[in-house]
Amino acid sequence: MPRPKKVLVDEDMTPAALLQYFAGVPDPRIERSRLHPLASVLILSLCAVICGADSFVAIERFGRAKEQWLKTFLDLPNGVPSHDTLGRIFAALDPAALAEAFRAWVSDVSRLTSGEVVAIDGKTLRRSFLKAGSGAFVHMVSAWATTNRVVLGQVKTDDKSNEITAIPRLLRLLHLRGCLVTIDAMGCQKEIAEEIVNGGADYLLAVKDNQPKLREDLVACFERARTDEAALRSMDFHETRSKGHGRTEHRRCWTSTVLNSLSTASQWHRLSAIVLVEVDRCVDGKTSTEQRYYITSSRDLPAAKALDASRRHWGIENSLHWVLDVAFGEDDCRVRIGNAAENFAVIRHLALNMLKSVKGSKVGVKTRRMLAGWDDAFRLRVLTSVP
């Protein structure tokens, strides 16, 4: 698919400039049935989702209510498509091509900061099954830039597969050179670690019982440091304390570049350090302690940075997955035929990126969606916002 001309500054982004990102998406319809230009259908759907639409019926109703406004920058020669037409288009549309258009937009308008922590995690679309008990849910794996607070890309896990096979595909589609990629325990796989390093990034991978020998070595290493002063002095240490929302937390982090006690160290591509994060959490007078172990390829990840990165990883849950459920009602969305659920998820991600990028708005994403539906000027600000 041909890439559109790069848009480098905020002033250059217009609805017409946005339209070009969808111009190269292949149209799945036979030519004689193309009553509505595909790019216009996609931008119409994006506008509607920004304004609160969560179904094809809602997109059609939005289009009819705002048809004159839409025609100021969209080609709608036969008016607004029906919800049935929208459903057929989204079901047949190639998700890879739509996702590529999404990534082209993100790549052109967003610049990752040096050392950006990029969290990768998956989320199941709860209502995306066709038949109860079939287990045929759509599961999307997304990459979230924790500083810029944008979705960088997403892929669907293959049927009868899981995130382990989807994560390498997503990594190959993204440009993460110079970033620190964080993944939870399911992604702690040798092939994934190698894919990250080959892409010019570093990894910080959580280690749990799915890597029993590696976890055993990490536990033994840090336990030995508790009684061995020489081993403890070789480690970097950092701690933080915080209080709020009825709880207090004391976080401690140790990092070590001494790997001679790890029997499996050579099996992990460019493994450079090991990390222990220990958290004491006190809620209603009851204290609990949690220990989390990590491995990293970064040669410059002192304890302070490692602790910060481990916390930033959860931004994908709080700022992406939670917002998609609460502000977009993703788990209640019943779009499901063909490729529709996957394609609709991409549109939601694009809408979320735009809504979060609006400058000067201090209200939440859910309220921003309502404002966009009410106010043409605010809707235009959302469409032309860049991260």
Buried (B, 14 or more C-beta within 10 A) or exposed (E): BEBBEEBEEEEBBEBEBBBBBBBBBEBBBEEEEBEBBBBBBBBBBBBBBBBBBBBBBBBBBBBEBBBEEBBEBBEBEEEBBBBEBBBBBBBBBBBBBBBBBBBBBBBBBBEBEEBBBBBBBBBBBBBBBEEEEEEEBBBBBBBBBBBBBBBBBBBBBEEEEEBBBBBBBBBEBBBBEEBBBBBBBBBBBBEBBBBBBEBEBBBBBBBBEBBEEBBBBBBEBBEEBEEEEEBBEEBBBBEBEEEEEEEBBBBBBBBBBBBEBBEBBEEBBBBBBBBBBBBBBBEEEEEEEEEBBBBBBBEEBBBBBBBBBBBBBBBBBEBBBEBBBEBBBBBEBEBBBBBBBBBBBBBBBBBBBBBBBBEEBEEEBBEBBEBBBEEEEBBBBBBBBBB
